[in-house]
């Protein structure tokens, strides 16, 4: 596994965990980009959208586009992956809390 793969897997886990902590299980791509930067992942908004679309393909989030903003909402499967109850290749497994 390459360092790029490790970073991508961590970005995806951070996105899922951020959504899991929101009361509505939902955030827009701009806020998620800022949260990723807080966790050491300074990436473009386009990259955030790419990862959100990948997560949607895996049925971990559902995305909706509102004007110029992409809004992601965590699915039940995504919550399971965020907590470590389920595993998906391409998403880092969370450590024990």
MODELLER restraints for C-alpha pairs under 7 A, 6 or more apart:
rsr = mdl.restraints
at = mdl.atoms
rsr.add(forms.Gaussian(group=physical.xy_distance, feature=features.Distance(at['CA:9:A'], at['CA:90:A']), mean=5.40, stdev=0.5))
rsr.add(forms.Gaussian(group=physical.xy_distance, feature=features.Distance(at['CA:9:A'], at['CA:91:A']), mean=4.37, stdev=0.5))
rsr.add(forms.Gaussian(group=physical.xy_distance, feature=features.Distance(at['CA:9:A'], at['CA:92:A']), mean=4.72, stdev=0.5))
rsr.add(forms.Gaussian(group=physical.xy_distance, feature=features.Distance(at['CA:10:A'], at['CA:91:A']), mean=6.69, stdev=0.5))
rsr.add(forms.Gaussian(group=physical.xy_distance, feature=features.Distance(at['CA:10:A'], at['CA:92:A']), mean=5.34, stdev=0.5))
rsr.add(forms.Gaussian(group=physical.xy_distance, feature=features.Distance(at['CA:12:A'], at['CA:51:A']), mean=6.68, stdev=0.5))
rsr.add(forms.Gaussian(group=physical.xy_distance, feature=features.Distance(at['CA:12:A'], at['CA:91:A']), mean=5.68, stdev=0.5))
rsr.add(forms.Gaussian(group=physical.xy_distance, feature=features.Distance(at['CA:13:A'], at['CA:82:A']), mean=6.39, stdev=0.5))
rsr.add(forms.Gaussian(group=physical.xy_distance, feature=features.Distance(at['CA:13:A'], at['CA:91:A']), mean=5.77, stdev=0.5))
rsr.add(forms.Gaussian(group=physical.xy_distance, feature=features.Distance(at['CA:13:A'], at['CA:92:A']), mean=5.73, stdev=0.5))
rsr.add(forms.Gaussian(group=physical.xy_distance, feature=features.Distance(at['CA:14:A'], at['CA:36:A']), mean=6.92, stdev=0.5))
rsr.add(forms.Gaussian(group=physical.xy_distance, feature=features.Distance(at['CA:15:A'], at['CA:32:A']), mean=6.87, stdev=0.5))
rsr.add(forms.Gaussian(group=physical.xy_distance, feature=features.Distance(at['CA:16:A'], at['CA:78:A']), mean=6.57, stdev=0.5))
rsr.add(forms.Gaussian(group=physical.xy_distance, feature=features.Distance(at['CA:16:A'], at['CA:82:A']), mean=5.44, stdev=0.5))
rsr.add(forms.Gaussian(group=physical.xy_distance, feature=features.Distance(at['CA:17:A'], at['CA:82:A']), mean=5.29, stdev=0.5))
rsr.add(forms.Gaussian(group=physical.xy_distance, feature=features.Distance(at['CA:19:A'], at['CA:25:A']), mean=4.83, stdev=0.5))
rsr.add(forms.Gaussian(group=physical.xy_distance, feature=features.Distance(at['CA:19:A'], at['CA:26:A']), mean=5.56, stdev=0.5))
rsr.add(forms.Gaussian(group=physical.xy_distance, feature=features.Distance(at['CA:19:A'], at['CA:27:A']), mean=6.56, stdev=0.5))
rsr.add(forms.Gaussian(group=physical.xy_distance, feature=features.Distance(at['CA:19:A'], at['CA:73:A']), mean=6.97, stdev=0.5))
rsr.add(forms.Gaussian(group=physical.xy_distance, feature=features.Distance(at['CA:19:A'], at['CA:74:A']), mean=6.01, stdev=0.5))
rsr.add(forms.Gaussian(group=physical.xy_distance, feature=features.Distance(at['CA:20:A'], at['CA:74:A']), mean=6.79, stdev=0.5))
rsr.add(forms.Gaussian(group=physical.xy_distance, feature=features.Distance(at['CA:20:A'], at['CA:79:A']), mean=6.18, stdev=0.5))
rsr.add(forms.Gaussian(group=physical.xy_distance, feature=features.Distance(at['CA:25:A'], at['CA:73:A']), mean=5.60, stdev=0.5))
rsr.add(forms.Gaussian(group=physical.xy_distance, feature=features.Distance(at['CA:25:A'], at['CA:74:A']), mean=5.44, stdev=0.5))
rsr.add(forms.Gaussian(group=physical.xy_distance, feature=features.Distance(at['CA:26:A'], at['CA:71:A']), mean=6.88, stdev=0.5))
rsr.add(forms.Gaussian(group=physical.xy_distance, feature=features.Distance(at['CA:26:A'], at['CA:72:A']), mean=5.52, stdev=0.5))
rsr.add(forms.Gaussian(group=physical.xy_distance, feature=features.Distance(at['CA:26:A'], at['CA:73:A']), mean=4.23, stdev=0.5))
rsr.add(forms.Gaussian(group=physical.xy_distance, feature=features.Distance(at['CA:26:A'], at['CA:74:A']), mean=6.38, stdev=0.5))
rsr.add(forms.Gaussian(group=physical.xy_distance, feature=features.Distance(at['CA:27:A'], at['CA:71:A']), mean=5.65, stdev=0.5))
rsr.add(forms.Gaussian(group=physical.xy_distance, feature=features.Distance(at['CA:27:A'], at['CA:72:A']), mean=5.66, stdev=0.5))
rsr.add(forms.Gaussian(group=physical.xy_distance, feature=features.Distance(at['CA:27:A'], at['CA:73:A']), mean=6.81, stdev=0.5))
rsr.add(forms.Gaussian(group=physical.xy_distance, feature=features.Distance(at['CA:28:A'], at['CA:69:A']), mean=6.42, stdev=0.5))
rsr.add(forms.Gaussian(group=physical.xy_distance, feature=features.Distance(at['CA:28:A'], at['CA:70:A']), mean=5.58, stdev=0.5))
rsr.add(forms.Gaussian(group=physical.xy_distance, feature=features.Distance(at['CA:28:A'], at['CA:71:A']), mean=4.16, stdev=0.5))
rsr.add(forms.Gaussian(group=physical.xy_distance, feature=features.Distance(at['CA:28:A'], at['CA:72:A']), mean=6.08, stdev=0.5))
rsr.add(forms.Gaussian(group=physical.xy_distance, feature=features.Distance(at['CA:29:A'], at['CA:45:A']), mean=6.81, stdev=0.5))
rsr.add(forms.Gaussian(group=physical.xy_distance, feature=features.Distance(at['CA:29:A'], at['CA:48:A']), mean=6.46, stdev=0.5))
rsr.add(forms.Gaussian(group=physical.xy_distance, feature=features.Distance(at['CA:29:A'], at['CA:49:A']), mean=6.60, stdev=0.5))
rsr.add(forms.Gaussian(group=physical.xy_distance, feature=features.Distance(at['CA:29:A'], at['CA:69:A']), mean=6.55, stdev=0.5))
rsr.add(forms.Gaussian(group=physical.xy_distance, feature=features.Distance(at['CA:29:A'], at['CA:70:A']), mean=5.49, stdev=0.5))
rsr.add(forms.Gaussian(group=physical.xy_distance, feature=features.Distance(at['CA:29:A'], at['CA:71:A']), mean=6.22, stdev=0.5))
rsr.add(forms.Gaussian(group=physical.xy_distance, feature=features.Distance(at['CA:30:A'], at['CA:45:A']), mean=6.82, stdev=0.5))
rsr.add(forms.Gaussian(group=physical.xy_distance, feature=features.Distance(at['CA:33:A'], at['CA:45:A']), mean=6.22, stdev=0.5))
rsr.add(forms.Gaussian(group=physical.xy_distance, feature=features.Distance(at['CA:33:A'], at['CA:48:A']), mean=6.37, stdev=0.5))
rsr.add(forms.Gaussian(group=physical.xy_distance, feature=features.Distance(at['CA:36:A'], at['CA:42:A']), mean=6.59, stdev=0.5))
rsr.add(forms.Gaussian(group=physical.xy_distance, feature=features.Distance(at['CA:55:A'], at['CA:61:A']), mean=5.81, stdev=0.5))
rsr.add(forms.Gaussian(group=physical.xy_distance, feature=features.Distance(at['CA:56:A'], at['CA:62:A']), mean=5.45, stdev=0.5))
rsr.add(forms.Gaussian(group=physical.xy_distance, feature=features.Distance(at['CA:56:A'], at['CA:63:A']), mean=6.79, stdev=0.5))
rsr.add(forms.Gaussian(group=physical.xy_distance, feature=features.Distance(at['CA:59:A'], at['CA:77:A']), mean=6.96, stdev=0.5))
rsr.add(forms.Gaussian(group=physical.xy_distance, feature=features.Distance(at['CA:60:A'], at['CA:74:A']), mean=6.25, stdev=0.5))
rsr.add(forms.Gaussian(group=physical.xy_distance, feature=features.Distance(at['CA:60:A'], at['CA:75:A']), mean=5.35, stdev=0.5))
rsr.add(forms.Gaussian(group=physical.xy_distance, feature=features.Distance(at['CA:60:A'], at['CA:77:A']), mean=5.51, stdev=0.5))
rsr.add(forms.Gaussian(group=physical.xy_distance, feature=features.Distance(at['CA:60:A'], at['CA:78:A']), mean=3.85, stdev=0.5))
rsr.add(forms.Gaussian(group=physical.xy_distance, feature=features.Distance(at['CA:61:A'], at['CA:72:A']), mean=6.12, stdev=0.5))
rsr.add(forms.Gaussian(group=physical.xy_distance, feature=features.Distance(at['CA:61:A'], at['CA:73:A']), mean=5.30, stdev=0.5))
rsr.add(forms.Gaussian(group=physical.xy_distance, feature=features.Distance(at['CA:61:A'], at['CA:74:A']), mean=4.43, stdev=0.5))
rsr.add(forms.Gaussian(group=physical.xy_distance, feature=features.Distance(at['CA:61:A'], at['CA:75:A']), mean=5.08, stdev=0.5))
rsr.add(forms.Gaussian(group=physical.xy_distance, feature=features.Distance(at['CA:61:A'], at['CA:78:A']), mean=6.18, stdev=0.5))
rsr.add(forms.Gaussian(group=physical.xy_distance, feature=features.Distance(at['CA:62:A'], at['CA:72:A']), mean=5.69, stdev=0.5))
rsr.add(forms.Gaussian(group=physical.xy_distance, feature=features.Distance(at['CA:62:A'], at['CA:73:A']), mean=5.23, stdev=0.5))
rsr.add(forms.Gaussian(group=physical.xy_distance, feature=features.Distance(at['CA:62:A'], at['CA:74:A']), mean=6.53, stdev=0.5))
rsr.add(forms.Gaussian(group=physical.xy_distance, feature=features.Distance(at['CA:62:A'], at['CA:75:A']), mean=6.80, stdev=0.5))
rsr.add(forms.Gaussian(group=physical.xy_distance, feature=features.Distance(at['CA:63:A'], at['CA:70:A']), mean=6.57, stdev=0.5))
rsr.add(forms.Gaussian(group=physical.xy_distance, feature=features.Distance(at['CA:63:A'], at['CA:71:A']), mean=5.52, stdev=0.5))
rsr.add(forms.Gaussian(group=physical.xy_distance, feature=features.Distance(at['CA:63:A'], at['CA:72:A']), mean=4.48, stdev=0.5))
rsr.add(forms.Gaussian(group=physical.xy_distance, feature=features.Distance(at['CA:63:A'], at['CA:73:A']), mean=6.33, stdev=0.5))
rsr.add(forms.Gaussian(group=physical.xy_distance, feature=features.Distance(at['CA:64:A'], at['CA:70:A']), mean=5.80, stdev=0.5))
rsr.add(forms.Gaussian(group=physical.xy_distance, feature=features.Distance(at['CA:64:A'], at['CA:71:A']), mean=5.25, stdev=0.5))
rsr.add(forms.Gaussian(group=physical.xy_distance, feature=features.Distance(at['CA:64:A'], at['CA:72:A']), mean=6.60, stdev=0.5))
rsr.add(forms.Gaussian(group=physical.xy_distance, feature=features.Distance(at['CA:65:A'], at['CA:71:A']), mean=6.12, stdev=0.5))
rsr.add(forms.Gaussian(group=physical.xy_distance, feature=features.Distance(at['CA:80:A'], at['CA:86:A']), mean=5.19, stdev=0.5))
rsr.add(forms.Gaussian(group=physical.xy_distance, feature=features.Distance(at['CA:81:A'], at['CA:87:A']), mean=5.60, stdev=0.5))
rsr.add(forms.Gaussian(group=physical.xy_distance, feature=features.Distance(at['CA:81:A'], at['CA:88:A']), mean=6.97, stdev=0.5))
rsr.add(forms.Gaussian(group=physical.xy_distance, feature=features.Distance(at['CA:83:A'], at['CA:94:A']), mean=6.86, stdev=0.5))
rsr.add(forms.Gaussian(group=physical.xy_distance, feature=features.Distance(at['CA:84:A'], at['CA:93:A']), mean=6.12, stdev=0.5))
rsr.add(forms.Gaussian(group=physical.xy_distance, feature=features.Distance(at['CA:84:A'], at['CA:94:A']), mean=5.73, stdev=0.5))
rsr.add(forms.Gaussian(group=physical.xy_distance, feature=features.Distance(at['CA:87:A'], at['CA:93:A']), mean=6.85, stdev=0.5))
